[in-house]
Amino acid sequence: MSTIRILCIGDVIGAPGRAMFQKHIDRLRAELKIDAVIVNGENSDARGRGITPRIVRFFKHNGANVITSGNHIWGNKEIFEFLGTAQQDLLRPANYPRTTPGIGVTIIEVQGVKIGVINVMGRVFMHEHLDCPFRTVDSILTYLKDKTRIVVVDMHAETTSEKNALGHYLDGKVSAVVGTHTHVQTADERVLPKGTAYITDLGMTGALNSIIGMKCEPILFKFLQQMPAKFVVEEEPPFVMYGAWIEVDTATGHATRIERVKIVDDAICSKDMDAA
């Protein structure tokens, strides 16, 4: 049996997240024998709410094959034109309107094997007027069926139930469904009965002692006072890098294994963050 391994990294938050990715990705690739890397980069700018063309190039330079996103993809206006220039490495959710800049599916080739990557966004407690993510993936799979058996879906959604539902709906139809957006890694990784690897949320890459990567004080103020507050990326260590790797049978496209990844690092400093 021939297999490939795909590493999926959860939401990268600001400069600390970029520094963690830059520092650890090569070692992870070597130790886990990774063939392809998919990273959610929608929170990777300095404010933790968006991505820039420069950061896309940073991820590519440091070994990412595809960058997925979600509701914060539009956080930097300079990304609008970038997404409209036949960009294949950065995905926005496929269930946005067809006229929206960018694409929600791409095909990469590693070790002579083609891998389809789909990015969709949930609607519960999020963008209720988006197209149905379930039917959107069905439509894309019709397009991919003659191109590759190996397909990974990044489901960027608020509720565990919607992510879980998509995992079961796509069981046996795709290689993996990985959840993003909530920034908290879940302990429910498994291969579903028909061969699809699943985890509700990959987790985040950023500051450990934070609230989803942001400084605690403004968020606590918002909860306690019910008043607006400016969220600020936490840049004090320790930092974490969360994700999961999936092993896939290249003949069937079914997953044979999924394992969580967690790295904690308190040695990254401001100099490392500036370099990232």
N, C-alpha and C positions, 0 to 999 in steps of 0.2 A: 504494500500500500504506500502510495506517495502522498505526502502531506506538506502543507505550508503553514507557517505561523504568522498570525496577524496581531500586532499590539495596538490596543486602543487606549488612548490617554484622555482622561476626563478634563473638564473645563479648566483651561490654563488662565490663572488670574494675575494680570498685571506683570510688572517686572520680576517679582519673586518667582512667579510661575514660569516665566520664560527662562530665568536663570536655572531653575531646577531642571527644566527640559534639556537645556543646553549641556548641563553638567552630567546628567545621568543617562541620556538616551543611547549613547554609543555603548556603554557598559551593559545596559539592558538588552540591546540588540545582540551583543556577543554572548552574554550569559544564557539568554533564553532562546537563542538561535532564531531570532525574529527575521522574517522575510519582508514584511511591510508594516508601516506605521501610519495609523490614523489618529489625528489629534483634534479635539474640539478647541478652536481658538477664538471664539466669539467674545471672550472677556479678557483678551491678552494685551490690550493697550494700557497706557499708563493709568487710566481712570477705571479700568476693570469693566468697561462697557463698550466693547467694539474691537475692531482690528483694522490695521492699516496695510497698504501694499508692502511697506517695509517689513512689517512683522510676518506677512505671508512669505516673503523671501527669506526671512530669518528661519522660519520653520522648515522650509525646503532645504536651506543650506545645512541645517542640523539633522536632516534625515527623515523628515515627515514626507510621506507620499501623498496624503490628502489631508486638507484642513476642513473640518465640518464646522457648523455654526448653529444659530438659533435666533431667538427674538432680539438679541443685541447686535446682530450682524450690521444693522444700519446706524450704529453708534458714532461712526466717523464718516462724514460726508464724502471724503476722498475715496471711500471704498465703492461708492455708487458707480462711477465710471469704470473702475477697475473690474468690477463684476460684469460689466457690459462688454468687455473686450475679449470674448471667447475664452474666458478664464476656466481652466480645467482642474486646477489644484485646490481652489477654494469653493466650497459649496454653500449655498443658502438653502433653506428648507424647500423641498420640491413642491409642497402644497401651497406656496404663494401663487398669486395669479401668474398666468403665462407671460404677461407683459412686464413683470417685475424683472429688473436686471439680474443676470446670473443664471446658474443652473443648479439642479438639486441631485444630479446623478453624474457619475463619471466612471470610467474604466481605466484601471492602471494595469501594468504588466510587470511582474517580478518573477525572477527565476523561470521565465518562459511561460508563466501562468497568468491568465487574466483574472482580475478581481473587480467586481462591480461594487461601488460604494454609493449608497442612497442616504440622503439626509431629509428627514421629515420632522414636522413639529406638531405637538399635541394641541388640542383645542380647549380642553377642560381647564378653566381658570386662566386661559391664555388668550390666543387670538381665535375667538369663536367663529369668525367669518372666513377662516382659511378653508381650503378644500379638505375633504375627508382624508386623513393620512392613510387609512386602510385602503381606500380605493385608489389613492395616488400611488401607493406602492404596487398594487395590483397592475395598474397601467404601465408602470416602469418595468415590471418583471416581464411583461409581454415584449417590451423592447429588448430586454437583456437575454431572453431565453435562448436565442441562437448565438449569443456571444460569449457567455460564461455561465458555469454552474455555481461559481463562488460569489456570493453577494453578502455584504455587511450593511446593516441598516443602523444609522444613528437616529434614535427617537428622542428628540429634545422636547421634554414634556414635564408638566408640573406634578401630575398625580401618578402614584405607583400603579393604580388600577388601569389607567389608559396605556401605560407602557407594558404592563403585564398582559393586557388584552391583545396588543399588537404582537407581542412575542408568541402567544398561543395561536393567533390568527395566521401568522407566517410560519409556524412550525412545519418544517419539511420543505418549505418554499425558498428559504434563504439560509445562509450559513450561520448568521448571527444577528441578533437584535441587541444593541447596547443602548442603555438609557443615559441621557445627560440632562443638565439644567439645574438639578437640585443641589449639586455640589457635595452631597454626602454619600460616600460609597456604601452600597448595600451588600449584605452577606448572603445573597440568594443566587449566586452564579451556579449555573447548571446547564447540561445539555437536555433539552426538552425531548419528549418521547419520539418525535419523528426526525430528530437530528439537527435542530437549531440551537446554537449556544445562546444563552440569555443571561443578562444581569440588569436589574432595574435601574441602577445608576453607577456609573464608573467612579464617581467622586470627582474631586477637584485637584488641581496642582497649584499650590499657593501656601499662605501662612496657616499653620495649624491652629494657633490660639487666636482665632478670629471668628466672625460670623460669616460663613460662606465666602471667606477670603477677604472680607472687609473689616476695618476697625470696629470694635464692639460698641464704643461709646455712642456714635451717631445712630446706630440701629436700635440700641437700647432706648435712647432718647425718643426715637420715633414710636416704638412700641408703648413706652410709658406715657408720653405726652400726646400721642396721636397728632403730631405736627410734622411738617416736612423736615428732612435732614439730608445733608449731603453725604453720600457714602464715599469712603476713602479706602483705597487698597491698604491692607496691613502689610508692613514691610519689616516686621520684627520676627526673627527666627524663634522656634524651629519652623521649617517648611516641609511640606509633604508633596509627594507625587503619587497620585492614585490612577489606577487603570485596570485593565485585564488583557490577557493574551488568549488567543483562540487558535486551536489547531484544527485544520480542515483537511479532509480527504479530497484530493484534487480530482478524483474520478467521479465522485458522487456529489461533491459540494456540501456534504454533511459535516458538521463539527464532531470531532472525536474527544475534545477536551477544552475546558475553559478554566483559567486560574486567575485569581485577583493579584494585583501588583500594589505594593505599598512601600514607599521609601520615605524615611524621615531624615532630615539633614539640618543641623544647626550651625553648619560652618559657612553657609553662603552669606556674603557681606554686601554692602552697598556697591563696592567695586564690581562684584560679579553681576549685580543687577544693572549697573550702568553699561556693562559690556554686552548684556543681552538686549 
